[in-house]
Amino acid sequence: MDKEQFFSKEDLINKLKEIKEMGWIKTKRPGNDGAVGNTLEDLLEITENNLPIPNAAEWELKAQRKNTSSLTTLFHLEPSPQAAKIVSQILLPKYGWPHKQAGKKYQIGEKSFRSTTNAVNYTDRGFKILVDKDYEKIKFHFNPEKINKEKHGEWVIGLEENFLIKELDPEPYWGFRDLMYKAGTKLKNAFYVLAENKYIEKDEYFYFSDVYILKEFNFDCFIKCIEEGNILIDYDARTGHNHGTKFRIKQNLWPKLYKSVEKVI
């Protein structure tokens, strides 16, 4: 396929039908979470997410394994208030815990703050997401009473010694307006492709079985997904390096974020 040549959405749908008819396809990109999308791009003969259709800037190609419990990153967004540098100056140094590789891969004092948190249940360290519609904020809340003290006894002692058994101050949050802007720019209209997968010996194979067209991101549905625990907030920081705070969605629930969902294959 000529990479400079555009073709219609109907042409793309027909190409995806041809790929489905090919049956099980061995991936050429083993060993990574993006293998599904990479394999599909190879079959379509396109560069990464570079759809050769008119108005391509408004569309993306999203491919995922059909049956998996993994989370998919929607976007990165650090919490407010930004000036407080919440992760590097509060969560990590004050509420962090010894990194598993401290004294091995990293220095002895290396700390970690990793928390995949939802709005339904508290984590065993007492963290939870709160949706505050009155003030239009998503809050990262800490309740010391919800800590599993049998599991995290030493961590609790450290918090007590530093007078940190209390609500976070300032409490991290994400404003609805900031989230609406970020999600609106990241979550474009999409060709959403699901693939069944299997292994033959050590090789992974994909069968691209279902294709949907997703249009018009819906912010109300985004908030509902947070409330229902289907979108989680993932902190991943260690001393000296913040890997970024991510909003992540449960696998195969991507269509819930759009007003229009059309199954085309």
C-alpha positions as CSV (number, residue, x, y, z in Angstrom):
1,M,0.0,0.0,0.0
2,D,1.3,3.5,-0.9
3,K,1.6,5.3,2.4
4,E,0.8,8.6,0.7
5,Q,-2.5,7.3,-0.7
6,F,-5.7,7.9,1.2
7,F,-8.6,5.5,1.1
8,S,-12.1,5.7,2.5
9,K,-13.4,4.3,5.8
10,E,-15.3,1.7,3.7
11,D,-12.0,0.7,2.2
12,L,-10.5,0.3,5.7
13,I,-13.5,-1.8,6.8
14,N,-13.1,-4.0,3.8
15,K,-9.4,-4.4,4.5
16,L,-10.2,-5.4,8.1
17,K,-12.7,-7.9,6.9
18,E,-9.9,-9.5,4.7
19,I,-7.7,-9.7,7.8
20,K,-10.4,-11.4,9.7
21,E,-10.8,-13.9,6.9
22,M,-7.1,-14.7,7.1
23,G,-7.8,-16.5,10.5
24,W,-5.1,-16.9,13.0
25,I,-2.0,-14.8,12.4
26,K,1.4,-15.2,14.1
27,T,2.6,-11.9,15.6
28,K,5.9,-10.5,14.4
29,R,6.1,-8.3,17.5
30,P,6.3,-10.8,20.4
31,G,6.7,-9.9,24.1
32,N,5.0,-6.6,24.5
33,D,1.5,-5.2,25.4
34,G,1.3,-3.5,22.0
35,A,1.8,-6.6,20.0
36,V,-1.9,-6.7,18.9
37,G,-1.8,-3.1,17.5
38,N,1.7,-3.6,16.0
39,T,0.6,-6.8,14.3
40,L,-2.5,-5.1,12.9
41,E,-0.5,-2.1,11.7
42,D,1.9,-4.5,9.9
43,L,-1.1,-6.2,8.2
44,L,-2.5,-2.8,7.1
45,E,1.0,-1.7,6.1
46,I,0.8,1.5,8.0
47,T,3.1,3.2,10.5
48,E,2.1,3.5,14.1
49,N,-1.5,4.7,14.3
50,N,-1.1,6.6,11.0
51,L,-4.4,5.9,9.4
52,P,-4.3,6.8,5.6
53,I,-7.9,8.1,5.6
54,P,-9.3,11.7,5.2
55,N,-9.3,13.7,8.4
56,A,-7.0,11.1,10.0
57,A,-6.1,13.5,12.7
58,E,-9.6,12.9,14.2
59,W,-9.3,9.1,14.1
60,E,-7.1,6.5,15.7
61,L,-6.7,2.7,15.4
62,K,-7.1,0.9,18.7
63,A,-6.5,-2.8,18.9
64,Q,-6.7,-5.0,22.1
65,R,-6.8,-8.6,23.1
66,K,-10.4,-9.8,23.6
67,N,-10.1,-11.7,26.8
68,T,-7.6,-10.2,29.3
69,S,-7.8,-8.5,32.7
70,S,-5.1,-6.0,32.0
71,L,-5.7,-2.2,32.1
72,T,-5.2,0.1,29.2
73,T,-3.8,3.6,29.7
74,L,-6.1,6.4,28.5
75,F,-3.7,9.3,29.3
76,H,-1.3,10.8,31.8
77,L,-2.2,13.7,34.0
78,E,-0.6,14.8,37.2
79,P,-2.8,15.9,40.1
80,S,-3.5,19.4,41.3
81,P,-2.5,21.6,43.0
82,Q,0.4,21.6,40.5
83,A,2.5,24.0,42.5
84,A,2.6,21.6,45.4
85,K,4.3,18.9,43.2
86,I,2.0,16.3,44.9
87,V,3.8,13.2,43.9
88,S,7.5,14.2,44.3
89,Q,7.1,16.3,47.4
90,I,4.2,14.7,49.3
91,L,3.1,11.3,48.3
92,L,6.5,9.8,47.6
93,P,8.7,11.2,50.5
94,K,6.0,11.2,53.1
95,Y,3.7,8.3,52.3
96,G,6.1,6.2,50.2
97,W,7.6,2.8,51.4
98,P,10.9,1.1,50.8
99,H,11.3,0.0,47.2
100,K,11.7,-3.8,46.7
101,Q,15.0,-3.2,44.9
102,A,16.4,-0.8,47.5
103,G,19.9,-1.8,48.3
104,K,20.1,-4.0,45.2
105,K,19.2,-2.3,41.9
106,Y,18.7,1.1,43.6
107,Q,20.3,2.9,46.5
108,I,19.5,1.8,50.1
109,G,17.0,4.6,50.8
110,E,15.0,4.2,47.6
111,K,11.3,4.7,48.2
112,S,8.3,3.7,46.1
113,F,4.8,5.1,45.8
114,R,2.7,2.8,43.5
115,S,-1.1,2.8,43.9
116,T,-3.7,1.6,41.4
117,T,-6.8,3.1,43.0
118,N,-10.5,3.1,42.2
119,A,-13.7,4.8,43.4
120,V,-15.3,1.6,44.7
121,N,-12.9,0.1,47.3
122,Y,-10.1,1.4,49.5
123,T,-6.7,-0.1,48.8
124,D,-5.0,-2.0,51.6
125,R,-3.0,1.2,52.3
126,G,-6.2,3.3,52.8
127,F,-6.4,5.1,49.4
128,K,-9.5,5.6,47.3
129,I,-10.9,7.8,44.5
130,L,-13.8,10.2,45.4
131,V,-16.0,11.8,42.7
132,D,-17.1,15.2,44.0
133,K,-19.7,16.4,41.5
134,D,-20.6,19.5,43.6
135,Y,-17.0,20.9,43.3
136,E,-16.4,19.1,40.0
137,K,-13.3,17.3,41.2
138,I,-11.9,13.8,41.2
139,K,-10.1,13.4,44.6
140,F,-7.4,11.1,45.7
141,H,-8.5,10.4,49.3
142,F,-6.6,8.8,52.2
143,N,-8.4,7.2,55.2
144,P,-6.0,5.8,57.8
145,E,-8.8,3.7,59.3
146,K,-8.9,1.6,56.1
147,I,-5.2,0.5,56.2
148,N,-4.5,-3.2,56.6
149,K,-2.2,-2.8,59.6
150,E,-1.3,-6.5,59.7
151,K,0.1,-6.2,56.2
152,H,1.6,-2.7,56.4
153,G,2.5,-2.5,60.1
154,E,6.0,-1.0,59.6
155,W,4.6,1.6,57.2
156,V,1.9,2.6,59.7
157,I,4.5,3.1,62.4
158,G,6.5,5.4,60.1
159,L,3.4,7.4,59.4
160,E,2.6,7.7,63.1
161,E,6.1,8.8,64.0
162,N,5.8,11.6,61.4
163,F,2.3,12.6,62.4
164,L,0.9,11.5,59.0
165,I,-2.1,9.4,60.2
166,K,-4.5,12.0,58.8
167,E,-6.1,13.1,55.6
168,L,-3.7,14.3,52.9
169,D,-3.0,18.0,53.0
170,P,-3.3,19.2,50.3
171,E,-5.6,16.5,49.0
172,P,-4.6,15.7,45.4
173,Y,-7.4,16.2,42.8
174,W,-8.2,16.6,39.1
175,G,-10.7,19.2,38.0
176,F,-13.4,18.2,35.6
177,R,-12.4,20.9,33.2
178,D,-8.8,19.7,33.0
179,L,-10.0,16.1,32.6
180,M,-12.5,17.1,29.9
181,Y,-9.8,18.9,27.9
182,K,-7.2,16.1,28.4
183,A,-9.6,13.3,27.5
184,G,-11.1,15.2,24.7
185,T,-7.7,15.7,23.0
186,K,-6.5,12.1,23.7
187,L,-9.7,10.0,23.1
188,K,-10.4,10.5,19.4
189,N,-12.9,8.7,17.2
190,A,-11.6,5.2,16.7
191,F,-11.6,2.0,14.8
192,Y,-11.7,-0.4,17.7
193,V,-10.5,-3.9,16.9
194,L,-10.6,-6.9,19.2
195,A,-8.5,-9.9,18.8
196,E,-8.7,-13.4,20.2
197,N,-5.3,-14.8,21.1
198,K,-3.7,-18.1,21.6
199,Y,-0.2,-19.6,22.0
200,I,1.3,-22.4,19.9
201,E,4.4,-23.3,21.9
202,K,6.0,-19.9,22.6
203,D,4.5,-18.1,19.7
204,E,1.4,-15.9,20.1
205,Y,-1.3,-15.8,17.4
206,F,-4.1,-13.3,16.9
207,Y,-7.5,-13.7,15.3
208,F,-9.0,-10.2,14.6
209,S,-12.6,-11.0,15.2
210,D,-14.5,-7.8,15.9
211,V,-14.4,-4.2,14.7
212,Y,-16.3,-1.2,16.0
213,I,-16.4,2.4,15.0
214,L,-16.4,4.7,18.1
215,K,-17.5,8.3,17.7
216,E,-17.9,11.3,19.9
217,F,-16.2,11.0,23.3
218,N,-18.7,11.4,26.2
219,F,-17.4,13.0,29.3
220,D,-20.4,12.0,31.4
221,C,-19.7,8.4,30.6
222,F,-16.1,8.9,31.5
223,I,-17.1,10.1,35.0
224,K,-19.5,7.3,35.3
225,C,-16.8,4.8,34.5
226,I,-14.7,6.3,37.3
227,E,-17.6,6.0,39.7
228,E,-18.2,2.4,38.8
229,G,-14.5,1.5,39.3
230,N,-13.9,0.8,35.6
231,I,-11.4,3.7,35.3
232,L,-8.6,3.6,37.8
233,I,-5.8,6.1,38.7
234,D,-2.3,4.6,38.7
235,Y,0.6,6.3,40.5
236,D,4.0,4.9,39.7
237,A,6.9,6.8,41.3
238,R,10.2,6.0,43.0
239,T,12.8,8.2,44.5
240,G,14.1,10.5,41.8
241,H,11.8,9.3,39.0
242,N,8.1,9.7,38.5
243,H,6.8,7.4,35.7
244,G,3.7,9.5,35.5
245,T,0.2,9.4,36.9
246,K,-2.1,7.5,34.6
247,F,-5.9,7.2,34.1
248,R,-6.4,3.5,33.0
249,I,-9.5,1.7,31.9
250,K,-10.4,-2.0,32.3
251,Q,-9.9,-4.0,29.1
252,N,-12.7,-4.0,26.5
253,L,-14.6,-1.2,28.1
254,W,-13.2,1.5,25.8
255,P,-16.6,1.7,23.9
256,K,-18.3,3.0,27.1
257,L,-16.6,6.3,26.6
258,Y,-18.3,7.2,23.3
259,K,-21.8,8.4,22.3
260,S,-21.9,6.3,19.1
261,V,-20.8,2.7,19.0
262,E,-21.3,0.8,15.7
263,K,-20.2,-2.8,15.2
264,V,-19.1,-3.1,11.6
265,I,-17.5,-6.6,11.6
